[in-house]
Amino acid sequence: MAPVFTALGDETRLYLVSRLCREGPLSISRLAAGTSLSRQAVTKHLRVLSNAGIAQSGRSGREQLWQIQAQRLGEVRRLLEQIAAQWDEALGRLSAFVERPDGARRS
């Protein structure tokens, strides 16, 4: 999962993922439109997302459209939920330890 988190750790790539999730398959030109990003920059970021298994491209006529790989994002979500549950459990144990009366603490 490290490549996925590396890919998602960039603000521009998060923006592209958000657009693709919200709007569905888009061309590089559409992704670059209205931003300060060049088509070359968008292409570079999409390749990183593709290498991490987050996005994939396909042809629609003469256009190359990019879309999100929902299954991969689902895997990321499940992992983050698992990590969150582990943190909640650890914080619960810490809270129980801190709130014990002094006499109940072990040395």
TAFEN-V233971 format. One line per field, one symbol per residue. ss: DSSP state (H for helix, E for strand, L for the rest). phi: phi as a letter, one per 30 degrees, with the letter a starting at -180 (. if undefined). psi: psi as a letter, one per 40 degrees, with the letter a starting at -180 (. if undefined). Layout:
ss->???
phi->???
psi->???
//
This chain:
ss->LHHHHHHHLLHHHHHHHHHHHHHLLEEHHHHHLLLLLLHHHHHHHHHHHHHLLLEEEEEELLEEEEEELHHHHHHHHHHHHHHHHHHHHHHHHHHHHHHLLHHHLLL
phi->.edddddddcedddddddddddciebddddddeibdddddddeeddddddddicbbcacbicccccbdcedddddddddddddddddedddddddddddddedddcd
psi->eddddddeehddddddddddddeahiidddddheiehidddddddddddddeediiiiigbeihiiiigdddddddddddddddddddddddddddddeiiddeii.
//
